[in-house]
Amino acid sequence: MLTQKGYRFRIYPNKKQEELISSFFGCCRYVYNICLTYRKDLYVSEKRNVSRYECMRKITLMRSDPETPWLKDCDSMALQESVKDLDRAYENFFGKRSGYPKYHKKHSSVQSYRTRNQNNSIRFEGNRLHLPKLGLVRIKKSREVCGKILNATVSRSASGKYFVSLCAQTEASPMPGSGAEVGIDVGIRSFYTDSNGNTIKSPAPLCAYEKKLIREQRKLSRMINADICRYTKNRRPVYKRPLSECRNIQKQRQKLARIHEKIADIRNDFLHKESTKLVSENQVIGIEDLNVKGMLHNRFLSGPIADMSWSSFVCMLEYKSAEYGTTIVKVPRFYASSQICSCCGYKNPDVRDLTVRKWICPECGTNHDRDHNAAVNILNQALSMM
């Protein structure tokens, strides 16, 4: 069975390639916004929806229009992919999976464009990657790409770094499983406790960098406030000059973005290592189906819960399980895993209090650790659901 897999590498374009990439960002953004306006106007005037192919024909005419000559220098496949992105945004809107499509901003923190691999235009040549219109770009190739490359997404982060994400099509070959089974109880004090008694601590990167983040954010706020000359009647600030032209403000923004990037990198590195370890060592993984979105409404626990990033962890387990042949079983969120004795099945209502970390079963006298007992119950429930 054919499957698609993503690979992300950092690239180091030269000055000319950086200018081309910036122009591609602008062209794709312009095409997206023009097609969005075109579809909105036609719906208002003629009450009809516009297909992606009609938008593509419009873009083809615009490339030969003397008023928009810069579109001819852009990668044509990147413009087509931008139109597809808009069409997908409309599909999500009509499917009630997202809101109405919005215009793309010029000064958004992350910029990207996607291009397809036609006639082997995306290929590796030694320690360089060939991309359409850009030519050979230096790349930090950390691993080999398996399969046929379908498309490439070039992006620039808020800190000014460039990355390329390659989507490759390969033959799925699940790895042989070890036959082990484990239940996982995620928490705040520790990232998770498994049914084998192992407790994994979280690096908590947001907590570690919080003071530095606050300090740099205050510096940026003072710089922006110093550039305000007056306020409008609606209390909107009027700046002495555009913030994009203030070099010190842009430098401080990049400095702040590097801290956020560091936090995200530490968190993602930890999540990838732990998820890969679990799916490679176990055949069955039982985990709670938590309502993380609802739990984030708790103003006392929202910060630590967001720092743990449970949703990303479960997502990684799910897509990696297909490669390793692991079964992920989600236990219902209202299952009282912490209150039930894993030995005799007695339900202790006193354990509803989150401050109770250890308790003795009144029925069988077993001494329980709250998290380990919950992990054992989650595993038993997951096995009964299979």
N, C-alpha and C positions, 0 to 999 in steps of 0.2 A: 504494500500500500504506500502510495506517495504521500509525503507530508512536507510541510514548509517549516523552516527553521531560521531564526534571525541571528545575525552576528553583528556586533557593534565594535568599531575600532576608532581610535583617534587618528586624525589626519593632520598633516602639517603643510598646507598650501603656501606657495610663495606669494609675493605681493600682487602680481598680476592675477593669479588664480583667486586670491581673496577678493579682488575687485570684481572678477567675473561672478563669483559666488554671490556677492552682495547684489549685483545687477540681476542675477537669476531670482534671488529672493524678492526683489522689487517687481520683476515682471510677473512672477506667479501670483504675488499679492494683488497686482493691478488686474490681472485676468480674473481672479476670483471675485474681486469687488465689482468689476464691470459686468460679469455674468450674473452676479446676484442682483444688481440694479436692473439688468435686462429682464430677468425672470419676474422681479417684483412689478416692473412697469407693465409687462405684457399681461400679468394676471389682473392688474387693476383695470387696464383698458379693454382687454379682450376676454377676460375670465378663463384663461386657459393656461395649463402648465407647459413648460418648455423642457424638452428632452436634452440630455447631455450632448447628443449628436448635433442638434441645432446650435448649441453654444460652441461646439468645436468648429462648426462651419463659420460661425461669426469670428472666432479667433483666427482662423485661416485667412479670412478677408482682412482682418486688422493687421496681420503680419506684412501684407503688401500695401497697407495704407500709408501714404507719406506723413500723416499726422502722428503715427506711432511706429517710427522706423526702428526703435530700439528692440521691439519684439522679435525682429528678424534675427538679432544676434543671440537670442536666448535659445536654449534647447527646446525644440518643439515638443518632445515627449514630456518634458516637465510642465509645459503649459496644458497639455492634455490631461496630465495627472491632477493638475489644479482644478480643472473642470470636473473631473471625476470626484474629487473631494467635496466640491459643492453639491454634486448630485447625491452623494452619500449623506451629506448633512441634511438635505431635504428628505431623503428616505427615513432617516432617524427621526426627523420632526413629524412626518406623517405617521410613523410607527409609534409615536408618543414615547420615544426613548430619549429625546432631548428637546431643547427649546428651538425657536426659530433661528436659522443661520444668521450669524453676525458678520459684520465687515472685519477684515483682517487689518490690524494696526501696523503702522510703519515702525513704531518704536516698541514693539512687544519684546519681552525678555529673550524669548527663544524664536529663532527664524529657521525655516527649513524648506526644502523642496525635494520632490521625488522624481526619479527618472527610470525608464525601463531599459532592460538589456536587450538591444536589438543588434543582430549581426556581431555578437561578441564585443560590443562596445564597452562593457564593464568586465574587466579582467585584471588579473594580477600579472605583473611583470617584475619578478624579483621581489624587492622590498618596496615596490611602488604599485599603486592602483590606477588603472586607466579608467577615466570617467568621460562621458560625452561632453564635448566642447572645452573641457578642462585639460585634457591630456593626462600625463602621468603625474600623480600626486604622491608625496611621501606619506607612508602609513606605518603605524606601529602594529604590526601583524602579530597578535598574541597567540593565535591558534589558526589551524587550517580550516578552510571553508569546504564543507562536504556537499557535493551535489552541484546542480546547475543554478547559477545566480539569475534570479528573475528581475529584481529591481534594486535600486540603491536610493537611500534617503540621506541627503547631506544636510547637516544641521549645525548651527552655531549657538553655543550656550550663552547665558547671560554674562559669564566671566570672559567671553571672547575666545573660547576653545572651539575647535572644529571637530566634528565626528561624522562618520558614515555608518549607516546601518544597512547591511546586506540581507536580503531575503533570498534564501536558497531552497530549491526543491530537491528532496532526497528521498531515498527508499527507507521506510520505517522498519527498523529491526529491533524490537524490544529485547533488552538485556535479560539474561536468566536471573530470576529472583532467588533470594536467600531463604525464603520461607518464614522469616521472622515476622512477628506482629507487635505493634506498639500502639498505645493510646497516649494522646497528648492533651495536657491541660494548660492552656496559655494563661499567663498572669501578668501582674504589674511589678511585683517585687522581683520575680524571676521571669525570664521571657517565656519559658515553658518547663513543665515537669512531665516526664514520661512515665509509663507504667513500670519501667525497669528500675525506677528510683533515681534516675539521672536528672539533675537540675541545671539548666542552662541560663546563665546570666546574660542580660542584654547590655550592649555597650552604651545605651542611652545617649546617643551623640548630641541630641538637642539640649539635654541637661548639662552635658560637659561643656558645650560651647555657648550656653545661654548668656553668660555675663559678657563675653566678647561680642556676641551678636547685638546685645542691647547697647553696648558702648558705641559700636560702629553705626548702628541705626540712629542713635541720637546725634552723632556727628553729621550724618546725612540730613536729618531733619533741621538742624541748625543752619546748614548751608542753604537749604531750600527756603527756609523762613527769612533768611537774610536777603534773598533775591526778590522778595515780594515788595512791591511798591505801594499797592493799594488793594482794596476789595470792592467788588461790584455790589449791587443791591441785593443780589442773591447769595452774598457772602462767598463768591468765587474769587480766588486770588488772581491778581494780575501781576505778572513778573516783569522785571526790568528788561529781560531778554529771554528767548526760549531756553528752557533748561537743557536742551540737546546741544546748545552752543556753549554751555558752561563746562569747561574742561575739568575743573576740580570736582564738580558735582558728578560728572560721568566717571571720574576716577574712583570716587568714593562709592558710587553704585557698583562698580566692578569689584571693589574690595569687599563690599557686603555680599555680592553674588558669589564670590569665591568661598566665603564662610558657609553660605547655604549649600553650595556644591560639595564642600567638604563633609558637611553633616549627612547629605544624601548619599555620598559615596561610602561613608563608614556604615551607614544603615544597610544599603544594598549589598555591600560585600558580606556583611554578617548574615543577612537573609539568604543570599545565594549559597553560602557555605553550609548553613544549617539545613536548608531544604534539600540540597543535593545529598548531604550525608544521610538524611532520613529516608529518602526514596531509594537510595542505593543499598541501604542496609536492611530494609524491611519490605515485606510483600504486601502487608495490610497496615494502613495507618488510619486510626480512628481519631477524629477531631470534632470539636463542638461547632455547630452552625450558629455563630454569634452574630447578633445584630449590632455590628460595630458602628454603623451610622447613627443608630439610636443612642448607643452608649456615649457617643461624642457630645451629646447634649448635656451631659453631666459636667458642670463647670468646674468641679473639683478634680475630676479624673480625665477630662478631655485631653489635657497636655500629655500626661504619661501614656495614655492609650494611643494617641497619634504618634508619639515617639516610638512605640513598639511596632507599629505598622503591621497589625495582624492580618488585614485584608490582603496586603501584598504578599505576605508569607503564605497564606492559603492559596492564593493565585499561583505562586511559584510551585507549590506542591502539586497542584492540579495539572499544570502543563508539563512538568517534569515527570510526572507519574506515567504519562503515555510513552515516554522514551525508555523508562526503566521497567515498565510492566508492573507498576505498583497500583494497588487499589486504594483509593481514598474514600472513606465512609464518613459522612457527616452525621453526627448525632443531633437530634432535635434540640433546639436552644432551651426549651423548657424542661429538659430532662434534669432531675435533681442529682447531678453527679457528685456534688460535694456533701450532700446530706445522707446518702445511702452508705451503709457499711458494706464494703466489698467482700467481706467474709460471710456474713449471715443475712444481709439484705435489709437489716433494720434501718428505718428512716428516722434520723434524729433532727427534729425541727430547730433545736438550739444552734445548729451549725449555720443557720441563715445569717447569723451575725458574722460579718467579714473579719472581725478582729479575732475570731476563734481560729487559730492556725493548727492546733493539735487537740484531739478529743479521744475519749475512751468510749467504746460502744457499750451502752447499758445492757445489751442483750448477751453478747459473747465476750465482752471484756477486752477486745482487741484495741491496742493503742494505734491511732491513725494519725498520720500527717495529712492535713487537709488536701494539699495539691496532689500528693502521690495517690491517695485514696480516690480522688476524682479522676485521675488518669487511668487507674485500673478499671473503674466503673465505665468510663468512656470506651475503653477497649472491649469490655464484655458486652456492652450495648451495641457497639459497631459489629462485633462478630455475630450477634443474634439477628442483626438487620440484613446480613448478607444472604 
